[in-house]
């Protein structure tokens, strides 16, 4: 399956919450999704990933989930932001540590021309597929786990080709978490 009819959401966290450490928070967020009308179809294993920020902060735990939703993309993104807020996310600074980060990666292959920066801000035009998807090993590795036949909706490149095109060492520090 190419993933054209599926919705992909990236999950990340690097701060503890009342739910526990980052992995516990991701599990709790996945369990909370049905109460927001989102059905989790499958989820990739969790990965430990070094933070992208230029200053020291805790490693992230990342994954990708395939979900089902009756909402259109803009509304779905707002729902994801509501779930983030429920888990303590406050959007202040880009690349800041966060208790929960939910990114809409691909919505059934729909292409919408927003910007990555704007997509993270409430009321800004959504960008689909997520503009950062092609250059992030911490997204591509779990995406490959849940959708090995996925292809980028704009470029047509396979997830395998995108992983192979990453800079040398991009995935070296990304580790799958047992369990």
C-alpha positions as CSV (number, residue, x, y, z in Angstrom):
1,X,0.0,0.0,0.0
2,X,1.4,3.4,-0.9
3,X,-0.2,5.2,2.0
4,X,-2.3,7.4,-0.2
5,X,-5.4,6.8,1.8
6,X,-3.7,7.0,5.2
7,X,-3.1,9.8,7.6
8,X,0.4,9.9,9.3
9,X,1.1,11.7,12.5
10,X,4.6,12.1,14.0
11,X,4.8,11.9,17.8
12,X,7.6,13.3,19.9
13,X,8.4,14.3,23.5
14,X,11.5,15.0,25.5
15,X,10.0,16.3,28.8
16,X,8.3,14.3,31.6
17,X,4.6,14.9,32.4
18,X,2.2,13.6,34.9
19,X,2.0,10.5,32.7
20,X,5.7,9.7,33.2
21,X,8.7,10.0,31.0
22,X,8.5,10.9,27.3
23,X,7.7,7.3,26.2
24,X,4.9,7.1,28.7
25,X,3.5,10.4,27.5
26,X,3.5,9.2,23.9
27,X,1.6,6.1,25.0
28,X,-0.9,8.2,26.9
29,X,-1.4,10.6,24.0
30,X,-2.1,7.6,21.7
31,X,-4.6,6.3,24.2
32,X,-6.3,9.8,24.4
33,X,-6.7,10.1,20.6
34,X,-10.0,8.1,20.4
35,X,-11.7,10.6,22.8
36,X,-10.9,13.3,20.1
37,X,-12.4,11.2,17.3
38,X,-9.1,9.8,16.1
39,X,-8.6,6.1,15.7
40,X,-5.0,4.8,15.9
41,X,-4.6,2.1,13.2
42,X,-1.0,1.3,14.0
43,X,2.0,2.8,15.5
44,X,5.8,2.4,14.9
45,X,8.1,1.4,17.6
46,X,9.6,4.3,19.7
47,X,13.0,5.7,18.9
48,X,15.4,7.8,21.1
49,X,16.7,10.7,19.2
50,X,19.1,13.5,20.0
51,X,17.4,17.0,20.1
52,X,17.9,19.3,17.1
53,X,18.3,22.4,19.2
54,X,21.7,24.1,19.3
55,X,21.6,24.1,23.1
56,X,21.6,21.1,25.5
57,X,18.3,19.5,26.2
58,X,17.0,15.9,26.8
59,X,16.8,13.4,24.0
60,X,13.5,12.9,22.3
61,X,11.3,9.9,22.0
62,X,9.8,9.7,18.6
63,X,7.3,7.6,16.6
64,X,4.8,7.7,13.8
65,X,1.2,6.6,14.0
66,X,-1.3,5.9,11.2
67,X,-4.7,7.3,12.2
68,X,-8.2,7.5,10.9
69,X,-10.2,10.7,11.1
70,X,-13.3,12.2,9.5
71,X,-11.9,15.7,9.9
72,X,-10.3,17.7,7.1
73,X,-6.6,18.5,7.4
74,X,-6.9,21.9,9.0
75,X,-9.4,20.8,11.6
76,X,-7.3,17.6,12.3
77,X,-4.2,19.8,12.9
78,X,-6.2,21.9,15.4
79,X,-7.3,18.7,17.1
80,X,-3.6,17.5,17.4
81,X,-2.8,20.9,18.9
82,X,-5.6,20.5,21.4
83,X,-4.1,17.1,22.4
84,X,-0.7,18.7,22.8
85,X,-2.1,21.4,25.0
86,X,-3.9,18.7,27.2
87,X,-0.4,17.3,27.8
88,X,1.1,20.6,28.7
89,X,2.5,21.9,25.4
90,X,2.8,25.6,25.1
91,X,4.1,26.9,21.8
92,X,6.6,29.6,22.5
93,X,9.9,28.9,20.8
94,X,10.9,26.7,17.9
95,X,13.0,23.7,18.9
96,X,12.2,24.2,22.6
97,X,11.9,21.1,24.8
98,X,8.3,19.9,24.9
99,X,6.1,17.4,26.7
100,X,4.4,16.4,23.5
101,X,4.7,17.3,19.8
102,X,2.2,16.0,17.3
103,X,2.9,16.8,13.6
104,X,0.6,16.0,10.7
105,X,3.0,14.5,8.2
106,X,0.8,13.3,5.4
107,X,-3.0,13.5,5.0
108,X,-4.0,10.9,2.4
109,X,-1.5,12.4,-0.1
110,X,-3.0,15.8,-0.1
111,X,-0.6,18.6,-1.1
112,X,-1.2,22.0,0.5
113,X,1.4,24.8,0.1
114,X,2.0,26.3,3.5
115,X,5.3,26.7,5.3
116,X,6.8,24.6,8.0
117,X,7.0,27.6,10.4
118,X,3.5,28.6,9.7
119,X,2.1,25.1,10.1
120,X,3.2,25.0,13.7
121,X,1.3,28.2,14.6
122,X,-2.4,28.4,15.3
123,X,-4.4,29.9,12.4
124,X,-1.5,29.7,10.0
125,X,-1.9,28.0,6.6
126,X,-1.2,24.3,6.9
127,X,1.6,22.7,4.8
128,X,1.1,19.1,3.5
129,X,3.0,17.0,3.4
130,X,4.9,18.3,6.4
131,X,7.8,20.3,4.9
132,X,10.4,18.7,7.2
133,X,9.5,15.1,6.5
134,X,12.3,14.5,3.8
135,X,15.2,15.5,5.9
136,X,14.5,14.0,9.3
137,X,15.7,10.6,10.2
138,X,13.7,10.6,13.4
139,X,10.5,10.8,11.2
140,X,11.6,8.7,8.3
141,X,12.7,5.6,10.3
142,X,9.4,5.2,12.2
143,X,7.5,6.1,9.0
144,X,9.2,3.2,7.3
145,X,8.2,0.9,10.1
146,X,4.4,1.7,9.7
147,X,4.4,2.3,5.9
148,X,7.4,0.7,4.1
149,X,5.8,1.4,0.7
150,X,5.1,5.1,1.5
151,X,6.1,7.7,-1.2
152,X,6.4,11.4,-0.8
153,X,3.2,13.0,-2.3
154,X,5.2,15.7,-4.1
155,X,8.5,14.1,-5.2
156,X,7.3,10.5,-5.5
157,X,10.4,9.4,-3.7
158,X,10.1,6.3,-1.5
159,X,10.7,6.3,2.2
160,X,13.8,4.1,1.6
161,X,15.2,6.5,-1.0
162,X,14.6,9.5,1.4
163,X,16.4,7.6,4.2
164,X,19.3,6.8,1.8
165,X,19.6,10.5,0.8
166,X,20.0,11.7,4.4
167,X,23.4,13.2,5.3
168,X,25.9,10.7,6.5
169,X,25.5,10.1,10.2
170,X,21.9,11.5,10.3
171,X,20.5,8.3,11.6
172,X,23.6,7.1,13.5
173,X,22.4,8.4,16.9
174,X,18.8,7.4,16.5
175,X,18.1,4.2,18.5
176,X,15.0,2.0,18.6
177,X,13.7,1.6,22.1
178,X,13.1,-1.9,23.2
179,X,9.5,-2.8,24.1
